[in-house]
Amino acid sequence: MKDSISEELAAKRERLYARLRELGRVLVAYSGGVDSAYLAWAAHEVLGGEMLAVLADSPSLARAQMRDAVSFAGECGIPLEIVRTDELHNAEYQRNDAMRCFHCKDELFGVMEQFAAARSWTAVAYGVNWDDQGDWRPGQKAARQHGVSAPLLEAGLRKAEIRELAAAAGLRVWDKPASACLSSRIEYGRQVTREALEQVERGEDALRAMGFRQFRLRHHGDVARIEIAPEELGRALTLEMFARMSAEIKACGFKFVALDLEGFRSGSMNVVLTVESLRQGVAEAER
């Protein structure tokens, strides 16, 4: 059957496959999001049993996301192993400054390095893509320091193209809403604690139960700031929904509930970062 994708995208897919063959026995850092899910699927298509998806379990991983990640791997026959990471015990991570993501990925890739060495895996890869170069993502620095490969990026694949390839492969995650760890919902400078992560998770579970698909609950101490995708925002703008949101989110431990009129946008917490804070964070990571 003829490919439904363009020749240009098919060429990028072939570059991805070729890079995966070069890597050999590879561990794929897997979260269940569309990028890591497609990378894990592609690696399994190319390498079969010479790949293993590794899912890091920690308090910053929502249980719903974990269940879906495990389910998808099972559906596709992708070999999966779950490991524990302990970034929450790192004071620098808990401090929640501009380099939080660096400390998280440093922990993850350190654990995967040890895993690879113990079981004779030759490479570690993760699902960063071309579009990720345009935002503040210090986790990429951790990946470079640990020698982690970025096959999607190396193939020149953008987010929309990865979704298109996933759809062409018949993967149900092709249109899965963007996701990130629960810690990314907590405002910079506010300590990341297990209690705060649980508040966010309970609140987002409540929003999901209300039928919303693409959203974030941002933790600002006593205030929960809710971002909902513009195409879904209209359904939130009723007195009945205001009352329901207020009651259910306050039940999670917040005193005030705010609905962000700009709607959902990825990385909205980064707008508060100053150039000086970014420079300081980078300098600390390089020491």
C-alpha positions as CSV (number, residue, x, y, z in Angstrom):
1,M,0.0,0.0,0.0
2,K,1.3,3.5,-0.9
3,D,2.5,5.7,1.9
4,S,0.0,8.5,2.8
5,I,2.9,10.8,3.8
6,S,5.0,13.1,1.6
7,E,8.3,12.0,0.0
8,E,10.0,14.6,2.2
9,L,8.5,13.2,5.4
10,A,9.2,9.6,4.2
11,A,12.9,10.6,3.8
12,K,13.0,11.9,7.3
13,R,11.5,8.7,8.6
14,E,14.2,6.8,6.7
15,R,16.9,9.0,8.4
16,L,15.3,8.2,11.7
17,Y,15.4,4.4,11.0
18,A,19.0,4.6,9.8
19,R,20.1,6.4,12.9
20,L,18.3,3.8,15.1
21,R,20.2,1.1,13.3
22,E,23.5,2.9,14.0
23,L,22.7,3.0,17.7
24,G,22.4,-0.7,18.0
25,R,21.1,-2.0,21.4
26,V,19.2,1.1,22.6
27,L,17.3,2.2,25.7
28,V,14.5,4.7,24.9
29,A,13.5,7.1,27.6
30,Y,9.8,6.7,27.5
31,S,7.0,8.7,29.0
32,G,4.0,7.8,26.8
33,G,3.8,11.2,25.2
34,V,3.6,11.2,21.4
35,D,7.3,11.9,20.8
36,S,8.7,9.2,23.1
37,A,5.9,6.8,22.1
38,Y,6.6,7.2,18.4
39,L,10.4,6.9,19.0
40,A,9.9,3.7,21.1
41,W,7.6,2.3,18.4
42,A,10.0,3.1,15.6
43,A,12.9,1.6,17.5
44,H,11.0,-1.6,18.0
45,E,10.1,-1.7,14.3
46,V,13.7,-1.3,13.4
47,L,15.5,-3.2,16.2
48,G,13.0,-5.6,17.6
49,G,14.3,-7.1,20.8
50,E,17.4,-5.0,20.6
51,M,15.5,-2.0,22.1
52,L,13.9,-1.4,25.5
53,A,11.6,1.4,26.5
54,V,12.4,2.7,30.0
55,L,9.6,4.5,32.0
56,A,10.8,6.5,35.0
57,D,8.3,6.3,37.9
58,S,8.4,9.2,40.4
59,P,5.9,11.4,42.2
60,S,6.1,13.9,39.3
61,L,4.6,11.3,36.9
62,A,0.8,11.4,37.0
63,R,-0.8,8.0,37.6
64,A,-3.1,8.5,34.6
65,Q,-0.2,9.2,32.4
66,M,1.7,6.2,33.7
67,R,-1.2,3.8,33.1
68,D,-1.6,5.0,29.6
69,A,2.1,4.7,28.8
70,V,2.1,1.1,30.1
71,S,-1.1,0.3,28.1
72,F,0.3,1.7,24.9
73,A,3.5,-0.2,25.2
74,G,1.5,-3.4,25.8
75,E,-0.8,-2.8,22.8
76,C,2.2,-2.4,20.5
77,G,4.3,-5.2,21.9
78,I,7.1,-2.8,22.9
79,P,9.3,-4.2,25.7
80,L,9.1,-2.0,28.7
81,E,10.8,-1.7,32.1
82,I,9.8,0.7,34.8
83,V,12.6,2.2,37.0
84,R,12.4,4.5,40.0
85,T,14.0,7.9,39.9
86,D,14.5,10.1,43.1
87,E,14.8,13.6,41.8
88,L,12.4,14.8,44.6
89,H,15.2,14.0,47.1
90,N,17.5,16.5,45.3
91,A,17.5,19.9,47.1
92,E,18.4,21.6,43.9
93,Y,15.4,20.1,42.1
94,Q,13.1,20.9,45.0
95,R,14.3,24.5,44.9
96,N,12.5,24.8,41.6
97,D,14.5,27.5,39.8
98,A,15.1,27.8,36.1
99,M,17.3,24.6,36.1
100,R,14.7,22.3,37.6
101,C,14.4,20.3,34.4
102,F,18.1,19.9,34.2
103,H,18.2,18.2,37.6
104,C,15.3,16.0,36.7
105,K,16.9,14.8,33.4
106,D,20.3,14.5,35.1
107,E,18.7,12.0,37.5
108,L,16.9,10.1,34.8
109,F,19.8,9.8,32.5
110,G,22.1,8.8,35.4
111,V,19.7,6.0,36.3
112,M,19.5,4.9,32.6
113,E,23.3,5.0,32.3
114,Q,23.7,2.6,35.2
115,F,20.9,0.4,33.8
116,A,22.6,0.3,30.4
117,A,26.0,-0.6,31.9
118,A,24.6,-3.4,34.0
119,R,22.8,-5.0,31.1
120,S,25.1,-4.3,28.2
121,W,22.9,-1.8,26.3
122,T,25.1,0.4,24.0
123,A,23.0,3.6,23.8
124,V,20.4,5.7,25.4
125,A,18.0,7.8,23.3
126,Y,15.2,10.3,24.1
127,G,12.4,12.0,22.2
128,V,13.4,15.6,21.8
129,N,12.3,17.0,18.5
130,W,13.2,20.0,16.2
131,D,10.6,22.3,17.6
132,D,11.9,21.8,21.2
133,Q,14.9,24.0,20.2
134,G,12.8,27.1,20.5
135,D,12.0,27.0,24.2
136,W,13.9,27.0,27.5
137,R,14.6,23.3,28.0
138,P,17.6,22.8,30.3
139,G,16.9,19.0,30.2
140,Q,18.6,19.0,26.8
141,K,21.8,20.1,28.5
142,A,21.6,17.1,30.8
143,A,21.1,14.9,27.8
144,R,24.2,16.2,26.1
145,Q,26.3,15.8,29.3
146,H,25.2,12.2,29.5
147,G,25.8,11.5,25.8
148,V,22.1,10.7,25.2
149,S,21.1,10.5,21.5
150,A,18.2,12.4,20.0
151,P,17.1,10.5,16.9
152,L,14.0,12.5,16.2
153,L,16.0,15.7,16.3
154,E,18.8,14.3,14.2
155,A,16.3,13.3,11.6
156,G,15.0,16.8,11.5
157,L,11.5,15.9,12.6
158,R,9.1,18.5,13.9
159,K,6.2,17.9,16.4
160,A,3.5,18.0,13.7
161,E,5.5,15.6,11.5
162,I,5.9,13.1,14.4
163,R,2.1,13.2,14.9
164,E,1.6,12.6,11.1
165,L,4.0,9.7,11.2
166,A,2.3,8.2,14.2
167,A,-1.1,8.6,12.5
168,A,0.2,6.9,9.3
169,A,1.5,4.0,11.5
170,G,-2.0,3.7,13.1
171,L,-0.8,4.6,16.6
172,R,-3.6,5.9,18.8
173,V,-1.4,8.4,20.5
174,W,-1.0,10.5,17.3
175,D,-3.3,13.2,18.6
176,K,-2.6,12.8,22.3
177,P,-2.5,16.2,24.0
178,A,0.9,17.5,25.0
179,S,1.9,16.5,28.4
180,A,4.7,17.3,30.9
181,C,5.7,16.3,34.4
182,L,3.6,17.5,37.3
183,S,6.5,19.6,38.6
184,S,6.2,21.9,35.5
185,R,2.9,23.1,36.9
186,I,4.5,24.6,40.0
187,E,5.6,28.2,39.7
188,Y,9.3,28.8,39.8
189,G,10.7,29.5,43.2
190,R,8.0,27.5,45.0
191,Q,9.4,24.3,46.5
192,V,8.5,21.1,44.7
193,T,6.9,18.9,47.3
194,R,5.0,15.6,47.2
195,E,2.0,17.4,48.6
196,A,2.1,20.1,45.9
197,L,2.4,17.4,43.1
198,E,-0.6,15.6,44.6
199,Q,-2.6,18.8,44.6
200,V,-1.9,19.3,40.9
201,E,-2.6,15.7,40.0
202,R,-5.9,15.6,41.8
203,G,-7.0,18.9,40.3
204,E,-6.1,17.8,36.7
205,D,-7.9,14.5,37.3
206,A,-11.0,16.5,38.2
207,L,-10.7,18.7,35.1
208,R,-10.3,15.6,33.0
209,A,-13.4,14.1,34.6
210,M,-15.3,17.3,33.6
211,G,-14.5,16.4,30.0
212,F,-11.7,18.8,29.2
213,R,-8.9,17.3,27.0
214,Q,-6.1,19.9,26.7
215,F,-5.4,21.9,29.9
216,R,-3.0,22.7,32.7
217,L,-3.5,23.4,36.4
218,R,-0.8,25.9,37.4
219,H,0.1,25.9,41.1
220,H,0.7,29.4,42.6
221,G,0.4,28.5,46.3
222,D,-3.1,29.3,47.4
223,V,-4.1,30.0,43.8
224,A,-4.8,27.4,41.2
225,R,-4.6,29.0,37.7
226,I,-6.4,26.9,35.1
227,E,-5.4,27.0,31.4
228,I,-7.8,25.4,28.9
229,A,-7.3,25.1,25.2
230,P,-9.0,27.9,23.2
231,E,-11.2,25.5,21.3
232,E,-12.5,24.1,24.7
233,L,-12.6,27.4,26.6
234,G,-16.2,28.3,25.6
235,R,-17.5,25.3,27.5
236,A,-15.8,26.5,30.7
237,L,-17.4,29.9,30.5
238,T,-20.7,29.2,32.3
239,L,-21.7,29.9,35.8
240,E,-22.5,26.3,36.3
241,M,-18.9,25.3,35.3
242,F,-17.4,28.1,37.3
243,A,-19.1,26.7,40.4
244,R,-18.1,23.1,39.7
245,M,-14.5,24.0,39.0
246,S,-14.3,26.1,42.1
247,A,-15.7,23.4,44.4
248,E,-13.6,20.6,43.0
249,I,-10.3,22.4,42.7
250,K,-10.7,24.0,46.2
251,A,-11.3,20.4,47.5
252,C,-7.7,19.7,46.4
253,G,-6.4,22.3,48.9
254,F,-6.4,25.6,47.0
255,K,-8.1,28.7,48.5
256,F,-8.7,30.4,45.2
257,V,-9.3,29.3,41.6
258,A,-8.6,31.4,38.6
259,L,-9.4,30.7,34.9
260,D,-6.6,32.0,32.6
261,L,-8.3,34.0,29.7
262,E,-5.4,33.3,27.4
263,G,-6.1,29.6,27.5
264,F,-3.6,26.8,27.4
265,R,-0.1,27.4,26.1
266,S,2.9,25.2,26.6
267,G,5.7,26.7,28.7
268,S,3.6,29.5,30.1
269,M,5.5,29.4,33.4
270,N,8.7,30.4,31.5
271,V,7.5,33.9,30.9
272,V,8.6,34.9,34.4
273,L,12.2,33.9,33.8
274,T,14.6,36.7,33.5
275,V,17.8,36.7,31.4
276,E,19.8,36.9,34.6
277,S,18.1,33.9,36.1
278,L,18.7,31.8,33.0
279,R,22.4,32.8,32.9
280,Q,22.8,31.9,36.6
281,G,21.1,28.6,36.1
282,V,23.3,27.7,33.2
283,A,26.5,28.7,35.1
284,E,25.5,26.5,38.1
285,A,24.9,23.5,35.8
286,E,28.3,24.0,34.2
287,R,30.1,23.9,37.5
